[in-house]
Amino acid sequence: MIEECMRNTYEVLTEKQRIEDILEDEPTSMFFGNPFEIALEDIDEMIKFFEDTEEYEKCSELSDYRNTRDLDIFLENLRIKNGQTPYV
């Protein structure tokens, strides 16, 4: 069951499938965390899972996603702290 959750969430985060498509194929499908608002810690758990299953390409893709997400969070916090700038 955890494997299916990890794989479904991986597919959504890497834009290989949409949630709607996964649920259409299998209405009782589950996900690891909330793919729309996944926490960085959840991404780390997914990377660890795929390391354990020796699926290093997935680890690499998730690591890239995590780095992008981390930068987005940093920039959003900076915007909140300093206010909106005209240079977007």
PyMOL commands that set and color helices and strands:
alter all, ss='L'
color gray80, all
select helices_A, chain A and resi 2-13+19-25+40-52+56-82
alter helices_A, ss='H'
color red, helices_A
deselect
rebuild
show_as cartoon
